[in-house]
Amino acid sequence: MEAVTSGRASVARSHAGSEVAILAGDRFLVADDLGDISPGSPFGLYAADTRFLSTYLLHVNGERLLPLSAYAVQRGAARFYATNGPSSELEHGALTLVREQRIDSSLHDALLLTNHTLNRLTLELTVSCGADFLDLFEVRKVNGRHSRMDCTQAWDGEQLVFTCREEAVVSRTKLTFSEVPWHEGSTARFRVRLRPQEQWRLSIQITPSAEIREPRLSSESGLRLRPDEPLWREPVLETADSTLKAAYEQAIRDLLSLEMISERGHRLLAAGLPWFVALFGRDLLVTSYQTMLLGPELAMNALEALAEFQATEMDDFRDAEPGKMPHEVRSGRLARLGHVPHTRYYGTVDATILWLIVLSETYRWTGDLEFVRRMWPAAEAALNWIDTYGDLDGDGFVEYKRRSRAGLDNHGWKDSWDAIRFADGQLATGPIALVEVQGYVYDAKMRLAELLDALGDGDRAAVLRGQAARLKDAFNRAFWLPEQHYYALALDGDKRPVDSITSNPGHALWSGIVDERRAAAVAERLLSAELFSGWGVRTMSAAMRGYSPVAYHNGSIWPHDNAIIAAGLARYGFHETARLILSALLDSSAGFQRHRLPELFAGFERRPGDVPAPYPAANAPQAWAAGAVVLGLRILLGIEPDGEVLTSTPLAHAPRGRLTGVHYRRRKLAVGSMRH
């Protein structure tokens, strides 16, 4: 099994072909296109970041069936169609299997086997099962197994129970079959006799559970099942552009499929399936900003939930500092036992700043000053973190440096270990000041000044605007690469510009920190052949030594990155460039199943007749990839909050459309245009 350990890209891979993932709260299933789980793969039934089912293989007469189709049919459910291949006993297509899997507190697997021959058939159907109870971090090979677990299995009639004990944690997986099998080890066997056209049904319920015997191992990060009532009553899009409509409607389905509820009742979104079913500060905040068109509920829940996890003290093991917002919150065995810091891990340099930006955006869309007042203590602590702990050397820029022995090397959104490189491929060493982070700080302080004006503190608002102006001036002197007519990716620990050409300066456009005289050069470079593949803007220029079209952060294409870049281009008036990037992103959606944009895809050049190349192990659905479509629609329709008015100025030559049911300041509006 190959282990890829590059920050969030760390995923164990040994399988080929498609996968299907379904989610309910903190429980999710990742299976192959037969609904099976092969041993040695990262597939499995997971709950609370633990794999409760690691082998689940169906055979008929000793052979696996041939997949026909597999897809998620609704939130938390999937359907699979299969048939048999040719053998000495059966002709091809003699049997069909329709399999429906649904997940709530348990996994429910319903199998329907049909005989399509003119003969009576006697078959043996077997279900091989196994449970390794690995922590998700172990499955992903981020960490090896940390301690010896005492595991057993036992049959009791129609039930098979796997039990595993480690320190004070007892984990169980119970499989209940609708018919009593005979069994060998952990394999259930069934004799199936079918007349012509007769059907045979088998139902299997798989229930994971864990008993925590010590209070110190409890976690506040558990996720409950979502309610039946959806998070949003999403606006309806009317448009003649079929690609835009299909991508928007799939994005809504993906976002709703990722909904989860924290133990304290906050309605949030998992970052993505399969590996990021957890609270991720950066992802949640970016998605909240992207989806303001759908309503402010996600943003308000996210702001409150993250404020409850805001750090109050220094903790090197967790990369925590007072006022800092979390990067990732996990509830698995390794986190509970203290082997990894992820019950609350704070290795993010930007989530704290993005929290302030989303607070401001929420106020712009709701006008809810009471909510701002309620969040203000967390905002004060976040602002203090920027000025006190974020600026490690007092130069006015926010930097990061890993302190945790178990933490990430890089703390920006490109957080893989090799993401911050010079043009010659050399890795930068810290503390690292990222180009986009300085822009986020500038935007956050300008936005907080606006909130302070609304709260009646004009003097302090003026101080923040002054700080933002000085930061903008210093940034444009320190980060500009005169020979490249572009901004550096970062400053390294010696204050040398990290001179690789990347997508990150597009985020600086979004924030407004880019000098207006240099914005045209940035826009031109973003659309150059080295960065723009035809499907989107690459994370790294193809002219760089560290470039690869299939590198996680060094040449691939990320939908959320492109949507933010497009928002930045539109902010500076480069509407045609923004439209071209969004059009490419929508075109790429048509190359994926059901117009679902994945977390990322490969950065190969677009050629006539091509479709975008997938990135192995990309999360799909993924929250901020789906959110990119919603933000892209907002940019295309030119929708912006302006006090009591929501304005709409569509981009020239963009697909026309109208959204009905947009929630804005307690009103439901129709915005956009249907002109063609």
ZAMARGU-4260 file (C-alpha; in steps of 0.2 Angstrom, whole numbers, plus 5000, padded with zeros to 4 digits):
<rodrens>
0) 5000/5000/5000 | 5007/5017/4995 | 5006/5030/5008 | 5005/5048/5003 | 5009/5060/5017
5) 5008/5078/5012 | 4998/5087/5024 | 4979/5086/5020 | 4984/5075/5005 | 4989/5061/5016
10) 4978/5046/5010 | 4983/5028/5009 | 4979/5021/4992 | 4979/5004/4985 | 4963/5004/4974
15) 4958/5008/4957 | 4941/5012/4950 | 4927/5023/4957 | 4921/5024/4975 | 4905/5029/4983
20) 4904/5038/5000 | 4889/5042/5010 | 4888/5052/5026 | 4877/5054/5042 | 4884/5064/5056
25) 4901/5058/5061 | 4897/5041/5052 | 4901/5038/5034 | 4904/5023/5022 | 4917/5023/5008
30) 4915/5008/4997 | 4919/5002/4980 | 4907/5002/4965 | 4900/4986/4971 | 4897/4992/4989
35) 4911/4982/4995 | 4926/4985/5006 | 4942/4977/5001 | 4955/4973/5014 | 4971/4983/5012
40) 4961/4998/5005 | 4956/5014/5014 | 4938/5010/5012 | 4927/5006/5027 | 4913/5011/5038
45) 4919/5025/5050 | 4912/5033/5065 | 4920/5046/5076 | 4936/5045/5066 | 4937/5026/5068
50) 4936/5012/5055 | 4923/5000/5062 | 4922/4989/5046 | 4937/4986/5036 | 4932/4971/5026
55) 4915/4968/5018 | 4916/4957/5002 | 4901/4949/4993 | 4904/4933/4983 | 4893/4922/4973
60) 4899/4905/4970 | 4916/4911/4975 | 4917/4925/4962 | 4914/4944/4964 | 4901/4952/4953
65) 4903/4964/4939 | 4898/4982/4943 | 4886/4991/4931 | 4883/5007/4940 | 4884/5015/4957
70) 4879/5032/4964 | 4873/5041/4979 | 4854/5043/4977 | 4851/5055/4991 | 4858/5061/5007
75) 4865/5046/5016 | 4860/5033/5004 | 4868/5024/4988 | 4862/5011/4976 | 4873/4998/4966
80) 4869/4988/4951 | 4879/4972/4947 | 4878/4956/4937 | 4889/4940/4936 | 4903/4937/4924
85) 4904/4922/4913 | 4909/4906/4922 | 4908/4887/4920 | 4892/4887/4930 | 4883/4903/4924
90) 4882/4912/4908 | 4886/4931/4908 | 4871/4941/4915 | 4862/4926/4922 | 4860/4936/4939
95) 4858/4954/4944 | 4861/4962/4960 | 4852/4978/4966 | 4860/4984/4982 | 4854/4999/4993
100) 4865/5005/5007 | 4859/5018/5019 | 4867/5025/5034 | 4860/5033/5050 | 4866/5027/5067
105) 4869/5011/5058 | 4873/5005/5040 | 4859/4996/5032 | 4863/4985/5017 | 4848/4978/5007
110) 4853/4965/4994 | 4841/4959/4980 | 4847/4945/4969 | 4837/4939/4954 | 4838/4924/4943
115) 4836/4929/4925 | 4838/4911/4917 | 4825/4898/4913 | 4833/4886/4925 | 4833/4883/4944
120) 4849/4889/4952 | 4857/4884/4968 | 4870/4897/4973 | 4882/4900/4987 | 4882/4919/4993
125) 4896/4923/5005 | 4899/4939/5015 | 4917/4941/5022 | 4918/4953/5036 | 4932/4961/5046
130) 4935/4976/5058 | 4952/4983/5062 | 4946/4998/5072 | 4960/5009/5066 | 4960/5027/5069
135) 4957/5037/5053 | 4975/5044/5055 | 4982/5026/5055 | 4972/5022/5039 | 4979/5037/5030
140) 4996/5032/5036 | 4999/5048/5044 | 5003/5038/5060 | 5007/5020/5062 | 4997/5010/5075
145) 5001/5017/5092 | 4997/5003/5104 | 4992/4985/5104 | 4973/4982/5104 | 4965/4966/5110
150) 4952/4961/5097 | 4940/4946/5097 | 4925/4940/5086 | 4910/4930/5091 | 4894/4923/5083
155) 4877/4922/5091 | 4864/4916/5079 | 4862/4929/5065 | 4874/4941/5074 | 4893/4943/5072
160) 4901/4955/5084 | 4919/4961/5083 | 4926/4969/5099 | 4942/4978/5102 | 4949/4985/5118
165) 4963/4998/5120 | 4966/5006/5136 | 4950/5014/5142 | 4941/5013/5125 | 4931/4997/5120
170) 4925/4997/5102 | 4912/4985/5094 | 4905/4982/5077 | 4889/4972/5077 | 4883/4964/5061
175) 4865/4957/5061 | 4859/4947/5046 | 4840/4945/5041 | 4844/4926/5039 | 4854/4915/5050
180) 4870/4910/5040 | 4882/4896/5043 | 4899/4903/5045 | 4917/4900/5044 | 4928/4912/5054
185) 4921/4929/5050 | 4913/4924/5034 | 4894/4922/5033 | 4888/4909/5020 | 4870/4907/5013
190) 4863/4894/5002 | 4852/4902/4989 | 4839/4892/4978 | 4830/4902/4965 | 4817/4897/4952
195) 4817/4907/4935 | 4814/4925/4938 | 4813/4922/4957 | 4821/4935/4969 | 4831/4933/4985
200) 4833/4946/4998 | 4845/4948/5012 | 4847/4963/5024 | 4862/4967/5035 | 4863/4980/5048
205) 4880/4985/5054 | 4881/4995/5070 | 4897/5003/5077 | 4898/5008/5095 | 4912/5014/5107
210) 4912/5014/5126 | 4924/5027/5134 | 4928/5021/5152 | 4938/5037/5158 | 4931/5055/5158
215) 4948/5062/5153 | 4945/5053/5136 | 4929/5061/5132 | 4928/5073/5117 | 4917/5089/5114
220) 4919/5087/5095 | 4907/5073/5092 | 4894/5075/5077 | 4876/5071/5078 | 4864/5065/5064
225) 4857/5080/5054 | 4839/5084/5056 | 4826/5081/5042 | 4824/5100/5040 | 4837/5106/5027
230) 4850/5120/5033 | 4844/5131/5018 | 4829/5134/5008 | 4840/5137/4993 | 4836/5150/4980
235) 4830/5143/4963 | 4840/5147/4948 | 4832/5151/4932 | 4844/5150/4917 | 4845/5144/4899
240) 4863/5139/4902 | 4861/5120/4906 | 4879/5118/4912 | 4877/5132/4925 | 4861/5125/4931
245) 4867/5107/4932 | 4883/5113/4942 | 4873/5124/4954 | 4860/5111/4958 | 4873/5097/4961
250) 4883/5110/4972 | 4867/5112/4982 | 4865/5093/4984 | 4883/5091/4989 | 4882/5105/5002
255) 4867/5098/5010 | 4874/5080/5010 | 4889/5086/5020 | 4878/5093/5034 | 4882/5088/5052
260) 4877/5094/5069 | 4889/5097/5083 | 4886/5091/5101 | 4881/5109/5106 | 4868/5109/5092
265) 4877/5120/5078 | 4873/5115/5061 | 4889/5114/5051 | 4896/5106/5036 | 4910/5092/5035
270) 4924/5098/5025 | 4923/5083/5013 | 4921/5065/5010 | 4929/5053/5013 | 4944/5060/5024
275) 4938/5076/5031 | 4922/5072/5040 | 4926/5084/5054 | 4926/5102/5059 | 4939/5111/5049
280) 4940/5130/5053 | 4947/5136/5036 | 4936/5126/5025 | 4920/5130/5035 | 4923/5148/5035
285) 4927/5149/5016 | 4912/5139/5013 | 4902/5150/5024 | 4908/5165/5014 | 4905/5157/4997
290) 4887/5152/5001 | 4880/5168/5007 | 4868/5168/4993 | 4859/5153/5001 | 4857/5162/5017
295) 4867/5167/5033 | 4863/5151/5043 | 4879/5142/5040 | 4890/5157/5043 | 4881/5161/5060
300) 4882/5143/5066 | 4901/5142/5060 | 4905/5158/5069 | 4897/5153/5085 | 4904/5135/5084
305) 4922/5140/5081 | 4921/5154/5094 | 4918/5140/5107 | 4934/5131/5101 | 4944/5148/5101
310) 4961/5145/5110 | 4963/5153/5127 | 4981/5148/5131 | 4998/5143/5124 | 4999/5124/5120
315) 5014/5119/5109 | 5007/5102/5106 | 4992/5109/5098 | 5000/5124/5090 | 4988/5134/5100
320) 4989/5153/5105 | 4976/5164/5114 | 4963/5170/5102 | 4967/5157/5088 | 4953/5148/5079
325) 4955/5129/5077 | 4961/5121/5061 | 4954/5104/5064 | 4944/5095/5078 | 4943/5076/5079
330) 4936/5063/5090 | 4945/5047/5086 | 4954/5036/5097 | 4972/5043/5094 | 4965/5060/5098
335) 4957/5055/5114 | 4973/5045/5119 | 4984/5060/5116 | 4994/5052/5102 | 4989/5066/5090
340) 4984/5084/5095 | 4968/5084/5085 | 4954/5085/5098 | 4958/5103/5096 | 4972/5107/5083
345) 4976/5125/5079 | 4989/5123/5065 | 4981/5136/5054 | 4988/5154/5051 | 4972/5160/5042
350) 4956/5153/5050 | 4957/5167/5064 | 4958/5180/5051 | 4944/5172/5040 | 4933/5171/5055
355) 4933/5190/5056 | 4930/5192/5037 | 4915/5180/5038 | 4908/5190/5054 | 4909/5206/5043
360) 4901/5197/5028 | 4887/5190/5039 | 4883/5208/5046 | 4883/5215/5028 | 4870/5202/5023
365) 4859/5202/5039 | 4862/5219/5047 | 4861/5210/5063 | 4871/5221/5075 | 4866/5211/5090
370) 4874/5195/5083 | 4890/5206/5080 | 4889/5211/5099 | 4887/5193/5104 | 4903/5188/5094
375) 4913/5203/5099 | 4923/5196/5113 | 4929/5182/5101 | 4933/5196/5088 | 4943/5206/5100
380) 4953/5190/5105 | 4956/5186/5086 | 4962/5203/5083 | 4973/5202/5097 | 4980/5186/5091
385) 4984/5194/5074 | 4994/5208/5082 | 5002/5199/5096 | 5005/5181/5091 | 5002/5181/5072
390) 5017/5193/5070 | 5031/5182/5076 | 5045/5195/5073 | 5037/5212/5074 | 5039/5216/5056
395) 5020/5220/5053 | 5017/5203/5044 | 5008/5188/5050 | 5019/5173/5049 | 5018/5154/5055
400) 5030/5142/5062 | 5026/5124/5067 | 5029/5121/5086 | 5019/5104/5087 | 5030/5089/5085
405) 5014/5081/5078 | 5008/5096/5068 | 5008/5102/5050 | 5023/5110/5042 | 5013/5123/5033
410) 4998/5132/5040 | 4991/5141/5025 | 4978/5133/5014 | 4992/5125/5004 | 4997/5115/5019
415) 5006/5100/5011 | 5024/5098/5017 | 5031/5103/5000 | 5019/5118/4995 | 5030/5133/4999
420) 5044/5132/4986 | 5056/5144/4977 | 5056/5145/4958 | 5070/5133/4958 | 5061/5120/4968
425) 5070/5123/4985 | 5059/5122/5000 | 5056/5138/5010 | 5060/5138/5028 | 5051/5148/5041
430) 5044/5158/5049 | 5034/5159/5033 | 5023/5175/5029 | 5011/5170/5015 | 5005/5182/5002
435) 4987/5179/5004 | 4987/5180/5023 | 4993/5198/5023 | 4978/5201/5011 | 4966/5193/5023
440) 4973/5204/5038 | 4971/5219/5027 | 4953/5215/5023 | 4949/5209/5041 | 4955/5226/5048
445) 4945/5236/5035 | 4930/5226/5039 | 4932/5227/5057 | 4933/5246/5056 | 4916/5245/5047
450) 4909/5235/5061 | 4916/5247/5074 | 4908/5262/5065 | 4891/5253/5067 | 4895/5250/5085
455) 4899/5268/5088 | 4917/5267/5090 | 4924/5278/5076 | 4940/5282/5085 | 4945/5264/5085
460) 4939/5261/5068 | 4951/5275/5062 | 4965/5266/5070 | 4962/5250/5061 | 4960/5259/5045
465) 4977/5267/5048 | 4985/5250/5052 | 4977/5242/5036 | 4984/5256/5025 | 5002/5254/5032
470) 5001/5235/5030 | 4996/5238/5012 | 5010/5249/5009 | 5023/5238/5017 | 5016/5223/5008
475) 5017/5230/4991 | 5035/5235/4994 | 5040/5218/5001 | 5031/5205/4991 | 5032/5213/4973
480) 5044/5204/4961 | 5049/5218/4949 | 5057/5206/4936 | 5041/5195/4936 | 5028/5209/4937
485) 5020/5198/4950 | 5019/5195/4969 | 5030/5182/4978 | 5021/5167/4986 | 5028/5172/5003
490) 5043/5179/5013 | 5054/5165/5021 | 5062/5166/5038 | 5076/5177/5031 | 5063/5189/5023
495) 5068/5183/5006 | 5054/5183/4993 | 5049/5165/4989 | 5049/5169/4970 | 5038/5154/4963
500) 5023/5160/4953 | 5007/5153/4960 | 4989/5156/4962 | 4990/5163/4979 | 4991/5182/4973
505) 4974/5180/4966 | 4968/5179/4984 | 4977/5196/4987 | 4966/5203/4974 | 4951/5196/4983
510) 4956/5205/4999 | 4960/5222/4991 | 4978/5223/4996 | 4985/5224/4979 | 4991/5241/4973
515) 4979/5246/4960 | 4993/5250/4948 | 4999/5232/4948 | 4982/5224/4947 | 4982/5223/4928
520) 4999/5214/4928 | 4993/5201/4941 | 4977/5198/4931 | 4987/5196/4915 | 4999/5183/4923
525) 4984/5173/4931 | 4977/5170/4913 | 4994/5166/4905 | 4997/5149/4898 | 5009/5144/4913
530) 4995/5147/4926 | 4979/5145/4916 | 4977/5127/4910 | 4961/5130/4900 | 4951/5122/4914
535) 4956/5134/4928 | 4971/5143/4936 | 4984/5130/4942 | 4991/5131/4960 | 5008/5133/4953
540) 5015/5139/4936 | 5020/5126/4924 | 5037/5135/4922 | 5042/5132/4940 | 5055/5118/4944
545) 5043/5111/4958 | 5028/5110/4946 | 5018/5094/4943 | 5000/5093/4936 | 4996/5080/4949
550) 5005/5088/4964 | 4992/5092/4978 | 4997/5110/4979 | 5010/5113/4966 | 5001/5112/4949
555) 4984/5105/4952 | 4968/5115/4950 | 4956/5119/4965 | 4939/5125/4962 | 4938/5136/4978
560) 4955/5144/4973 | 4948/5149/4956 | 4932/5156/4963 | 4941/5167/4975 | 4953/5172/4961
565) 4938/5177/4950 | 4930/5187/4965 | 4947/5196/4966 | 4947/5200/4948 | 4930/5206/4948
570) 4934/5217/4963 | 4947/5226/4953 | 4936/5227/4937 | 4943/5213/4927 | 4926/5206/4923
575) 4931/5197/4907 | 4945/5188/4915 | 4934/5183/4930 | 4921/5177/4917 | 4934/5167/4908
580) 4940/5158/4924 | 4922/5154/4929 | 4917/5148/4912 | 4932/5136/4912 | 4927/5130/4929
585) 4909/5127/4924 | 4916/5118/4908 | 4927/5107/4919 | 4911/5102/4930 | 4904/5094/4914
590) 4918/5082/4913 | 4914/5075/4930 | 4900/5064/4935 | 4884/5073/4938 | 4893/5090/4936
595) 4901/5087/4953 | 4917/5098/4956 | 4929/5088/4966 | 4941/5095/4979 | 4954/5097/4965
600) 4959/5090/4948 | 4975/5088/4938 | 4983/5104/4930 | 4985/5096/4912 | 4983/5108/4898
605) 4966/5108/4890 | 4966/5101/4872 | 4951/5100/4860 | 4940/5085/4865 | 4948/5083/4882
610) 4939/5081/4899 | 4948/5087/4915 | 4959/5073/4922 | 4955/5068/4940 | 4966/5069/4955
615) 4968/5053/4963 | 4960/5052/4980 | 4952/5069/4979 | 4937/5072/4991 | 4920/5072/4983
620) 4908/5079/4988 | 4919/5093/4996 | 4912/5108/5004 | 4922/5122/4997 | 4922/5114/4979
625) 4903/5115/4979 | 4903/5132/4987 | 4914/5138/4973 | 4900/5136/4961 | 4888/5146/4972
630) 4901/5160/4974 | 4904/5159/4955 | 4886/5162/4952 | 4886/5177/4963 | 4901/5184/4953
635) 4893/5180/4937 | 4877/5189/4942 | 4887/5203/4951 | 4877/5202/4967 | 4884/5212/4981
640) 4876/5218/4998 | 4875/5237/4999 | 4867/5242/5015 | 4848/5239/5014 | 4850/5235/4995
645) 4856/5220/4987 | 4863/5225/4970 | 4865/5214/4954 | 4876/5219/4940 | 4879/5204/4929
650) 4896/5202/4920 | 4896/5206/4902 | 4895/5190/4891 | 4891/5179/4906 | 4877/5167/4906
655) 4861/5176/4912 | 4851/5169/4926 | 4839/5174/4940 | 4839/5168/4958 | 4822/5168/4966
660) 4822/5166/4985 | 4838/5175/4990 | 4838/5179/5009 | 4844/5196/5013 | 4841/5206/5028
665) 4826/5196/5033 | 4818/5198/5016 | 4817/5186/5002 | 4822/5193/4985 | 4824/5189/4967
670) 4840/5195/4959 | 4849/5194/4943 | 4843/5195/4925 | 4836/5184/4912 | 4842/5194/4897
675) 4851/5184/4884
</rodrens>
